[in-house]
Amino acid sequence: MIGAYVINLASAQPPAAHFGQLERLGVPFQVFPAVDGRALTEDEVAQRYDAAAAAFSYGP
């Protein structure tokens, strides 16, 4: 069975119901913490954002 990646923003609604649904369906899943970009400073964004990679992936 194909598994699922769950990206979870800590400040969002508790995703426990979604986890329970995946468990009931027998879908394996792995949870990754999300980063709230709105909480980053401009310097933090500049350290993480790669304009060349974004242009390559999504176009100019």
C-alpha positions as CSV (number, residue, x, y, z in Angstrom):
1,M,0.0,0.0,0.0
2,I,1.2,3.5,-0.8
3,G,1.9,5.5,2.4
4,A,1.2,9.2,3.1
5,Y,3.3,12.1,4.2
6,V,1.5,14.4,6.6
7,I,2.9,17.9,6.9
8,N,1.5,19.4,10.1
9,L,1.6,23.1,11.1
10,A,1.8,23.1,15.0
11,S,-0.6,26.1,15.2
12,A,-3.2,24.4,13.0
13,Q,-6.2,22.5,14.2
14,P,-5.2,19.2,15.8
15,P,-5.0,16.7,13.0
16,A,-5.7,13.7,15.3
17,A,-9.0,13.0,13.4
18,H,-7.1,12.7,10.2
19,F,-4.5,10.5,11.7
20,G,-7.3,8.2,13.1
21,Q,-8.8,8.0,9.6
22,L,-5.5,7.0,8.1
23,E,-5.0,4.4,10.8
24,R,-8.5,3.0,10.3
25,L,-7.9,2.7,6.6
26,G,-4.6,1.0,7.3
27,V,-2.6,3.7,5.4
28,P,0.9,4.0,6.7
29,F,1.9,7.6,7.3
30,Q,4.8,9.7,8.5
31,V,4.3,13.2,10.1
32,F,6.6,16.1,9.4
33,P,6.5,19.4,11.2
34,A,5.7,22.4,8.9
35,V,7.3,25.8,9.1
36,D,5.0,28.8,9.3
37,G,6.6,31.1,6.8
38,R,4.6,34.0,8.2
39,A,6.6,33.8,11.4
40,L,10.0,34.0,9.7
41,T,12.0,37.2,9.6
42,E,13.2,38.4,6.2
43,D,16.7,37.3,7.1
44,E,15.4,33.7,7.8
45,V,13.6,33.6,4.5
46,A,16.7,34.8,2.7
47,Q,18.7,32.0,4.3
48,R,16.3,29.3,3.2
49,Y,14.9,30.5,-0.1
50,D,16.8,29.6,-3.3
51,A,15.5,31.7,-6.2
52,A,17.4,29.7,-8.8
53,A,15.9,26.4,-7.5
54,A,12.4,27.9,-7.4
55,A,12.8,29.2,-11.0
56,F,14.0,25.7,-12.1
57,S,11.1,23.9,-10.4
58,Y,8.3,26.4,-11.1
59,G,9.5,28.5,-14.0
60,P,10.5,32.1,-14.2
